[in-house]
Amino acid sequence: MISGENTRKRIMELLGREDDHFLKEGDVIRTEGLTKCFGSFTAVDHISFTVRQGEIFGFLGANGAGKTTAMKMLCGLSRPTSGRAVVAGYDLHYNRDVKHLKKVIGYMSQKFSLYEDLKVWENIRLFGGIYGMKDDVIAEKTEDLLRRLDLTAQRNRMVRDLPLGWKQRLAFSVAIFHEPRIVFLDEPTGGVDPATRRGFWEMIYDAAERGITVFVTTHYMDEAEYCNRVSIMVDGKIEALDSPAALKCKYSAPSMDEVFRLLAGKAKREE
Amino acid sequence: MTAMETMKDARRFVSFVGKEFNHILRDTRTLMVLLVMPVVMIVLFGFALSTEIKDVKVAVYDPSKDAATARLIAQIDASDYFTVTDMLDGEDGALDAFRSNSADIVLVFEDNFYHRAVHDGDGRMQVIVDGSNTNIGSMAVFYVSSIVSSFQKELARETLMDQAGNAGEGASGTSQVNISTSMRMLYNPQMKSAFNFVPGVMGMILMLVCAMMTSVSIVREKERGTMEVLLVSPVKPFSVILAKAIPYFVISAFILMTIICLSVFLIKVPVSGSLMWIVLVSLLFILVSLSIGILISTLVSQQEVAILISGMVLMLPTMLLSGMLFPVESMPRILQWISYCVPAKWYIDSIKVMMIQGLGIKYCLDCVLVLFGFLTVITGLSVFKFKDRL
C-alpha cells in the first residue's frame, strides 16, 4: 500500500511533478549512479541499487568504504554530487522533496542518540513531538511502547541510568515511533553483547513485518546473515549485492564473513 | 494544509524549548555557577578588588612638633583614606612599623617644619610607602599629596594675611599631580572605582553565559549524535538553534536584572541614566553574544574547542581590551584597533555613558549602532555557515 499507485500519485500531486516511474512498483529506494565527492576525493562512486518495500537491506563495507556517506545522502543529510536517487517517492535532487522525505523516514545512529538527561518518557514525547504527532496519540503509543519494552517501571528514569542494551532498544523504538516507511540504522549494534544483539534483531524483524523497510549498516557479518539482501561496498563502489545465500554460493564461501573478506581484501583505500 | 503544518511546527517548537529548559534546569551545578557567578563577581570587584583605598594606616615621625605639622596630621587623620596609628620616636621606627604591619605609609617631617615652610619657603616632608602593596602605594601618595597641597594653600593664605606676600612651599614635588585629580573626579565625585567595574562585569558575564553556554550546548548535541537525529527529522535547523537560544536569553535577562539590582542596592551605583535604555542596550548585547555563540557552534564540533574559543577568543579580549581593567586610550595603537573588534567594548562603553555618567542614549548611539552591525554580520555569517553544513 505504501508504494502503491495511489500513494505515488498523491506524492506527485503534492510535489506538482509528473511521475516518470523511476521508482518501480514495490520498491522504496532506487539510486542510479549516485556519487558524492569531497574535493577530489570520491567517497561514493556511482552506486546503483534498489531496495524493496518491507525488506531488511544490509549495507556492508569496511570503515571508510563510503557506506555512511551513502546513507547520509539517502537520509537527506548530504547532497549528492551527481546521479539520481529516489527515496520513498521523493527525489533527493530537490530540496522540497528532502523536506517531505524527512517526515517519512526514521534514523538511529551508532551512538543510540537519545537525550541522556531526559527521562525515558520525555525522550519518547520529544521525538513524537518532533514528527508532529498529536499529544493524545503520543500518550497512547508511549504506554504501548513502554509495555512492549518492559520499561513501564523505568519510565521516569533518566536515560543515562539505563543499561546499554535498553538504551539501544529504546533508541530503535523511538526511531520507528512515528511509523516511518523506511528506517535507517547506522551500525545499530556497536558495543552490545551477542545475546542483546539477537534480541535487537527480533525487534528489527517485527518492524519489517509491519511494513517498515529497514536499511542497516553493520560491521558484524553474523548480522549480515539476518538480512534479506546485502550489498558490500569497497572503495566507494558496490562490489556485490544479493541475498546472503546467493552471495555465499557465488563466492563458494561457507559464511558471509568469508565473502566479505574476499571482497574487502581488494580495497586500495586507506582506512 | 498549511495551517496544519504551522500547528505542527508550533508544537515541535514548544516541545523543543521545553527540552532545552530541562537540559539547563537539570544541570544544577552549571545553573548555580551561572546564577551565583555574577553575584560573586559584582561583590568581588565592587569591594575586595577595588583599587580604592580606605583607612590606610599612617605612622608619623614629627620632630618639629609645631602648629603646622599638628594641623596637617590632624587633617590627614580626619580623611577617610587614612588613619594615623602611631607617632614614631625616630626615623628608624619606619622599618619596624612596616615589618610589624602597624603602618602602610610613614610620614616624616623635618625639624622646625613650620618655620622653614613659612619663612624659608622650603618645608620638607617625606612620604615613605610600603612598596609591597603597590595598590595602596600609588594611591596613598596621590591622596597625601593632594591633602598636603591644599594644606599648603591654606597655610599660604594665612601667611599672606599675617605678613604680606611671603607664601611658603609646603612640600616639594606635590603640585604636578593636582590636574589629574580633577580629571578623575569629573563623573565620579566619591572616586569609587567599583562603579567602573559594573559595566565591565555586565559585559563579561553576559558574554560568558550567552556565547559560551549556547555554543557548548549546541556542540554537545553534535558530539552526542543527537544533532544528526534532529537533522534527519523534519525539524527546521533554524528552529533547533532558536530553541537553544531562548532559555539562555531568559537566563541572561535574569542575570542582567540581578547585576543591576546588586549595583543599585549593594554597591550603590547612582544609576543616573535611563534604566529602560540600559536594559534595551543590554538586551541588544545579549543578542550579539548569542549570535557569537551560535557562530562558534557552527565552526567547531567538540565541546572543549567551543569552551576554548569562547574562553580565549572572547573572554580574554573582553577582559583586557574592553576597557574594563585597563583604559583603552592608553594602549598601543594596534591594540586599540583590535579592541574595536571586541563587541563587549562597545557595550561596556555605552553602559558607562548611561549608567555612570548618566547621559542619555544619544551620547552612545555610535556604540549601539556598532552593536547592531555586529549582530547583523554575525547572524548572517552563522546562517550562511549553517546552510553550508547541510
Interface residues (C-beta under 8 A of the other chain):
Chain A: C75 G76 L77 S78 R79 K99 K102 K103 I105 Y107 M108 S109 Q110 K111 S113 L114 Y115 E116 D117 L118 E122 R125 L126 F127 G129 I130 Y131 G132 F184
Chain B: K8 D9 R11 R12 V14 S15 F16 K19 N22 H23 R26 D27 R224 G225 T226 E228 V229 L230 L231 V232 S233 P234 V235 L390
